[in-house]
Amino acid sequence: MKIIANKDIDDDLLQRMIKIEHEVFGDQSEDIVTYRHVHDKRDGGLFCLVDDDGTPIGFADAIFLSDEQKKEYLNDGNFRILKNIGPKAGTDNNLYLFGFALKKEYRNTGIVKMFVRSFATWLGELGSQGVKMKYTFSEAWSLDGARFLQAMGMIPIDKSKISADGQGFYYSPDNLAEFTAKVLRK
Ligand SMILES: CC(C)(COP(=O)(O)OP(=O)(O)OC[C@H]1O[C@@H](n2cnc3c(N)ncnc32)[C@H](O)[C@@H]1OP(=O)(O)O)[C@@H](O)C(=O)NCCC(=O)NCCS
């Protein structure tokens, strides 16, 4: 089992990740949404977990948004406008955790922690390169999603808009600083 990330993800692997995305999210997902456009430059955080035969079993991705995209998305929830603009040196970055999913048979096994570690490592490296976030957020589309975000210390942007099963927008008050430090300490 290993994680392949960012520029090491070739087009073939990308296609296979898209298949998992369709398998997990069904009609909600479109090729254009999570991968082809948002990760054209592969300079967001794109992670694929593969088994020992090299078969993808899950993916996670995070992208950088402009202030306009962030505002529009939080206003109307239209994820089709989300495109990765890449990281910038300095503090003017909005990070959006886009998608994360494991094939069903691998859930609740603790494997997700491999994503978590890769993600924290990537965030730590960005920080060392002088890329800091001014806002870090996500949208939970499911109870699993809400659990995943809360495990990173993310909280609802507006509690009154979170559905009974946890769906809605979440953000990280400290831009995942505590989460990153904790994971990297382990
Ligand atoms: C979201 C998903 C990848 C999470 O994987 P999972 O295997 O179900 O994760 P679990 O909630 O069982 O967590 C397993 C362990 O990892 C930890 N963990 C999970 N997410 C974490 C996170 N973001 N940060 C730190 N730890 C985390 C949990 O605390 C748990 O630890 P424990 O065993 O010590 O209690 C998975 O449920 C999934 O693919 N769901 C379907 C797709 C989906 O709905 N995606 C979200 C869209 S918004």
The ligand as an SDF file (V2000), in Angstrom:
LIG
                    3D

 48 50  0  0  0  0  0  0  0  0999 V2000
  -14.3670    9.7920    4.1270 C   0  0  0  0  0  0  0  0  0  0  0  0
  -13.6350    8.4530    4.1600 C   0  0  0  0  0  0  0  0  0  0  0  0
  -12.4560    8.4570    3.2060 C   0  0  0  0  0  0  0  0  0  0  0  0
  -13.0980    8.2630    5.6160 C   0  0  0  0  0  0  0  0  0  0  0  0
  -12.4940    6.9860    5.7210 O   0  0  0  0  0  0  0  0  0  0  0  0
  -12.9490    5.9570    6.8550 P   0  0  0  0  0  0  0  0  0  0  0  0
  -12.1500    4.7240    6.7080 O   0  0  0  0  0  0  0  0  0  0  0  0
  -14.4440    5.8240    6.8160 O   0  0  0  0  0  0  0  0  0  0  0  0
  -12.4940    6.7550    8.1500 O   0  0  0  0  0  0  0  0  0  0  0  0
  -12.9950    6.5830    9.6290 P   0  0  0  0  0  0  0  0  0  0  0  0
  -13.9370    7.6870    9.9400 O   0  0  0  0  0  0  0  0  0  0  0  0
  -13.4680    5.1770    9.8800 O   0  0  0  0  0  0  0  0  0  0  0  0
  -11.6710    6.8210   10.4420 O   0  0  0  0  0  0  0  0  0  0  0  0
  -10.6890    5.8250   10.6330 C   0  0  0  0  0  0  0  0  0  0  0  0
   -9.6550    6.3760   11.5860 C   0  0  0  0  0  0  0  0  0  0  0  0
   -8.9580    7.4480   10.9600 O   0  0  0  0  0  0  0  0  0  0  0  0
   -9.1340    8.6630   11.7140 C   0  0  0  0  0  0  0  0  0  0  0  0
   -9.4140    9.7600   10.8080 N   0  0  0  0  0  0  0  0  0  0  0  0
  -10.3620    9.7890    9.8600 C   0  0  0  0  0  0  0  0  0  0  0  0
  -10.3210   10.9570    9.2030 N   0  0  0  0  0  0  0  0  0  0  0  0
   -9.3430   11.6720    9.7840 C   0  0  0  0  0  0  0  0  0  0  0  0
   -8.8370   12.9540    9.5790 C   0  0  0  0  0  0  0  0  0  0  0  0
   -9.3480   13.7210    8.6210 N   0  0  0  0  0  0  0  0  0  0  0  0
   -7.8400   13.3970   10.3470 N   0  0  0  0  0  0  0  0  0  0  0  0
   -7.3190   12.6260   11.3190 C   0  0  0  0  0  0  0  0  0  0  0  0
   -7.7590   11.3730   11.5750 N   0  0  0  0  0  0  0  0  0  0  0  0
   -8.7500   10.9200   10.8110 C   0  0  0  0  0  0  0  0  0  0  0  0
  -10.3560    8.4110   12.5930 C   0  0  0  0  0  0  0  0  0  0  0  0
  -10.3230    9.1940   13.7530 O   0  0  0  0  0  0  0  0  0  0  0  0
  -10.2330    6.9370   12.8780 C   0  0  0  0  0  0  0  0  0  0  0  0
   -9.2670    6.7580   13.8820 O   0  0  0  0  0  0  0  0  0  0  0  0
   -9.4920    5.6890   15.0640 P   0  0  0  0  0  0  0  0  0  0  0  0
   -9.6070    4.3710   14.3500 O   0  0  0  0  0  0  0  0  0  0  0  0
   -8.2510    5.8490   15.8730 O   0  0  0  0  0  0  0  0  0  0  0  0
  -10.7500    6.1180   15.7310 O   0  0  0  0  0  0  0  0  0  0  0  0
  -14.6000    7.2480    3.8430 C   0  0  0  0  0  0  0  0  0  0  0  0
  -15.5920    7.1500    4.8450 O   0  0  0  0  0  0  0  0  0  0  0  0
  -15.2820    7.3330    2.4900 C   0  0  0  0  0  0  0  0  0  0  0  0
  -14.6850    7.0820    1.4580 O   0  0  0  0  0  0  0  0  0  0  0  0
  -16.5920    7.6640    2.4770 N   0  0  0  0  0  0  0  0  0  0  0  0
  -17.3690    7.7330    1.2360 C   0  0  0  0  0  0  0  0  0  0  0  0
  -17.0320    8.9490    0.4180 C   0  0  0  0  0  0  0  0  0  0  0  0
  -17.4140   10.2280    1.1090 C   0  0  0  0  0  0  0  0  0  0  0  0
  -18.5350   10.3880    1.5890 O   0  0  0  0  0  0  0  0  0  0  0  0
  -16.4640   11.1760    1.1430 N   0  0  0  0  0  0  0  0  0  0  0  0
  -16.6770   12.4570    1.7790 C   0  0  0  0  0  0  0  0  0  0  0  0
  -17.2570   13.4230    0.7940 C   0  0  0  0  0  0  0  0  0  0  0  0
  -17.4710   15.0260    1.5430 S   0  0  0  0  0  0  0  0  0  0  0  0
  1  2  1  0
  2  3  1  0
  2  4  1  0
  2 36  1  0
  4  5  1  0
  5  6  1  0
  6  7  2  0
  6  8  1  0
  6  9  1  0
  9 10  1  0
 10 11  2  0
 10 12  1  0
 10 13  1  0
 13 14  1  0
 14 15  1  0
 15 16  1  0
 15 30  1  0
 16 17  1  0
 17 18  1  0
 17 28  1  0
 18 19  1  0
 18 27  1  0
 19 20  2  0
 20 21  1  0
 21 22  1  0
 21 27  2  0
 22 23  1  0
 22 24  2  0
 24 25  1  0
 25 26  2  0
 26 27  1  0
 28 29  1  0
 28 30  1  0
 30 31  1  0
 31 32  1  0
 32 33  2  0
 32 34  1  0
 32 35  1  0
 36 37  1  0
 36 38  1  0
 38 39  2  0
 38 40  1  0
 40 41  1  0
 41 42  1  0
 42 43  1  0
 43 44  2  0
 43 45  1  0
 45 46  1  0
 46 47  1  0
 47 48  1  0
M  END
$$$$
